[in-house]
Amino acid sequence: MTKSNDLKQFWTRGNLHLRVREAMIEANLIDKKLEIEDLFPIDQYHARGIAATVDLGKRMPISKGNKILDIGCGLGGPARYYAKKFECFITGIDITPSFIELGNEFNQLTSMSNKIDLKVGNGEILELEDNTFDGAYSQHVTMNVAQRDRFFSEAYRVLKKGSFFAFTEHGLGPLGDPIFPLPWADSESMSYLLPPEETISILKKIGFTDIEIIKTGDKYMSGYEKLVNKTNDTIPPTLGIHVIGGPSMIERSKNSLKSIKEKRTLPFEVLCKK
Ligand SMILES: C[S@@+](CC[C@H](N)C(=O)[O-])C[C@H]1O[C@@H](n2cnc3c(N)ncnc32)[C@H](O)[C@@H]1O
């Protein structure tokens, strides 16, 4: 329980609503109807932003009308992008209540509430029926998950036979021990990285098949470089993931970039089937 409270505090970082409101006022995005694209700079909560969401979308076989699950949906940015692009329905769950509240507000502001339902939940114990979804994805979440086998078994349980599961994460690199604090953890007490081969063997044991893995380290290094350079500018951008991640986001991003360069971490993307 303490672990999940630590995670909620880590991800919320004080008064999230106030930080977002102030940034949106400055960006002139208050009291008007928004397009989902207006929110991309703050609602895609991972280093490569919308580019990573678009890349993952190119690999996922989503059809119009499908029911898709987003595990660790954050502020719902990826869910809004996929729901609009593929005309599918998305259920998103996340352990951080402030992200879910804000994500549902963003759904209303962008008129996406009829396509997306975001709820507080833990990927290790999904409160969802067996064999429900046509596909599931989890973008940059599992680094916080101690019980990987439980997390993946839960995803497997709620998926229909023949459906897909996709996820992205930072695995443990061959030279080990990342440099903290990182975008997903202030210390090793919140970070559970595994070498990619171990993660793949867990997936196989659970029953997932057709496992395809792509290493994304180069893309992440250039994503972090852009992020770090942008936030180093004398006038930082009004909207950006520093609004959600707070001032320490720059230091945490620099450490993540260094960790990839030094082969301490190894970002990758997986697509597999139930
Ligand atoms: C790096 S953010 C990614 C958010 C979102 N997937 C995106 O790409 O914009 C990681 C998210 O994982 C969530 N998370 C961590 N552990 C979780 C768990 N066991 N169950 C559900 N969500 C979790 C955090 O609350 C946070 O929103």
The ligand as an SDF file (V2000), in Angstrom:
LIG
                    3D

 27 29  0  0  0  0  0  0  0  0999 V2000
    5.6160    7.5370  -17.7790 C   0  0  0  0  0  0  0  0  0  0  0  0
    3.9410    7.6190  -17.2950 S   0  0  0  0  0  0  0  0  0  0  0  0
    3.1650    7.0920  -18.8180 C   0  0  0  0  0  0  0  0  0  0  0  0
    1.7180    7.5030  -18.9320 C   0  0  0  0  0  0  0  0  0  0  0  0
    1.0540    7.1420  -20.2450 C   0  0  0  0  0  0  0  0  0  0  0  0
    1.1590    5.7160  -20.5090 N   0  0  0  0  0  0  0  0  0  0  0  0
    1.6500    7.9240  -21.4020 C   0  0  0  0  0  0  0  0  0  0  0  0
    2.4010    7.3150  -22.1830 O   0  0  0  0  0  0  0  0  0  0  0  0
    1.3550    9.1240  -21.5350 O   0  0  0  0  0  0  0  0  0  0  0  0
    3.7830    6.1330  -16.2690 C   0  0  0  0  0  0  0  0  0  0  0  0
    2.3900    5.9370  -15.7140 C   0  0  0  0  0  0  0  0  0  0  0  0
    2.2960    4.6350  -15.1370 O   0  0  0  0  0  0  0  0  0  0  0  0
    1.3870    4.7070  -14.0550 C   0  0  0  0  0  0  0  0  0  0  0  0
    1.5560    3.4850  -13.2390 N   0  0  0  0  0  0  0  0  0  0  0  0
    2.6630    3.0650  -12.5850 C   0  0  0  0  0  0  0  0  0  0  0  0
    2.4550    1.8680  -12.0040 N   0  0  0  0  0  0  0  0  0  0  0  0
    1.1730    1.5080  -12.3000 C   0  0  0  0  0  0  0  0  0  0  0  0
    0.3700    0.3790  -11.9910 C   0  0  0  0  0  0  0  0  0  0  0  0
    0.8150   -0.6360  -11.2380 N   0  0  0  0  0  0  0  0  0  0  0  0
   -0.8900    0.3450  -12.4770 N   0  0  0  0  0  0  0  0  0  0  0  0
   -1.3680    1.3710  -13.2240 C   0  0  0  0  0  0  0  0  0  0  0  0
   -0.6610    2.4680  -13.5350 N   0  0  0  0  0  0  0  0  0  0  0  0
    0.6050    2.5430  -13.0910 C   0  0  0  0  0  0  0  0  0  0  0  0
    1.7500    6.0240  -13.3850 C   0  0  0  0  0  0  0  0  0  0  0  0
    0.7530    6.4970  -12.5400 O   0  0  0  0  0  0  0  0  0  0  0  0
    1.9800    6.9170  -14.6120 C   0  0  0  0  0  0  0  0  0  0  0  0
    0.7960    7.5260  -15.0160 O   0  0  0  0  0  0  0  0  0  0  0  0
  1  2  1  0
  2  3  1  0
  2 10  1  0
  3  4  1  0
  4  5  1  0
  5  6  1  0
  5  7  1  0
  7  8  2  0
  7  9  1  0
 10 11  1  0
 11 12  1  0
 11 26  1  0
 12 13  1  0
 13 14  1  0
 13 24  1  0
 14 15  1  0
 14 23  1  0
 15 16  2  0
 16 17  1  0
 17 18  1  0
 17 23  2  0
 18 19  1  0
 18 20  2  0
 20 21  1  0
 21 22  2  0
 22 23  1  0
 24 25  1  0
 24 26  1  0
 26 27  1  0
M  CHG  2   2   1   9  -1
M  END
$$$$
